Amino acid sequence: MQEIDNLVAQVKANEDAEDSATLLVNGIAGQISAAVAAATSLSAADRAKLVSLVADLKSHADPLAAAVVANTPAASSAAAS
């Protein structure tokens, strides 16, 4: 049935978009963490700010992924474009 195939395709597209967004945010957070760990000239205050930034990035990964999925056009709409 075409409707089921369309639904399967849309679920896959949503999962891919969500995974990509989460990977991106977590990758940025990981790069900042690695830079902080390697930095020798950071003040304690700057180090704490960066560690807090990493935590904030990670905590917003899931909401960002949900926003990406919510704004990804449906497979049938994208195919019609």
C-alpha positions as CSV (number, residue, x, y, z in Angstrom):
1,M,0.0,0.0,0.0
2,Q,1.4,3.4,-1.0
3,E,0.3,5.1,2.1
4,I,2.2,2.7,4.3
5,D,5.3,3.1,2.2
6,N,5.0,6.9,2.5
7,L,4.6,6.6,6.2
8,V,7.7,4.4,6.5
9,A,9.7,6.8,4.4
10,Q,8.6,9.8,6.5
11,V,9.5,8.0,9.8
12,K,12.9,7.2,8.4
13,A,13.4,10.8,7.2
14,N,12.4,12.1,10.6
15,E,14.8,9.7,12.4
16,D,17.6,10.7,10.1
17,A,17.0,14.4,10.7
18,E,16.8,13.9,14.4
19,D,20.0,11.8,14.5
20,S,21.9,14.4,12.4
21,A,20.9,17.3,14.7
22,T,21.8,15.4,17.8
23,L,25.1,14.2,16.4
24,L,25.9,17.8,15.4
25,V,25.2,19.3,18.8
26,N,27.0,16.5,20.7
27,G,29.9,16.8,18.3
28,I,30.3,20.5,19.0
29,A,30.0,19.8,22.7
30,G,32.7,17.1,22.5
31,Q,35.1,19.4,20.6
32,I,34.7,22.1,23.3
33,S,35.2,19.6,26.0
34,A,38.4,18.3,24.3
35,A,39.7,21.9,23.9
36,V,39.0,22.7,27.5
37,A,40.8,19.5,28.6
38,A,43.8,20.4,26.5
39,A,43.9,24.1,27.5
40,T,46.6,25.0,30.0
41,S,46.0,28.7,30.2
42,L,42.3,28.9,31.1
43,S,41.3,30.5,34.3
44,A,39.2,28.5,36.7
45,A,36.3,30.9,35.9
46,D,36.7,30.5,32.1
47,R,37.0,26.7,32.5
48,A,33.8,26.6,34.5
49,K,31.9,28.7,31.9
50,L,33.0,26.4,29.1
51,V,32.1,23.3,31.1
52,S,28.7,24.9,31.7
53,L,28.3,25.7,28.0
54,V,29.0,22.0,27.1
55,A,26.3,20.9,29.6
56,D,23.9,23.4,28.1
57,L,24.6,22.2,24.5
58,K,24.1,18.6,25.5
59,S,20.8,19.4,27.3
60,H,19.5,21.1,24.2
61,A,20.4,18.4,21.7
62,D,17.0,16.6,22.0
63,P,14.8,19.7,21.8
64,L,16.9,20.8,18.7
65,A,16.4,17.4,17.1
66,A,12.7,17.6,17.8
67,A,12.6,21.1,16.2
68,V,14.4,19.8,13.1
69,V,12.0,16.9,12.7
70,A,9.0,19.2,13.2
71,N,10.3,21.5,10.4
72,T,11.3,18.7,8.0
73,P,8.7,18.6,5.2
74,A,6.7,15.4,4.9
75,A,7.9,12.9,2.3
76,S,4.9,13.4,0.1
77,S,5.3,17.2,0.2
78,A,9.0,16.9,-0.6
79,A,8.3,14.5,-3.5
80,A,5.7,16.8,-4.9
81,S,8.2,19.8,-4.9
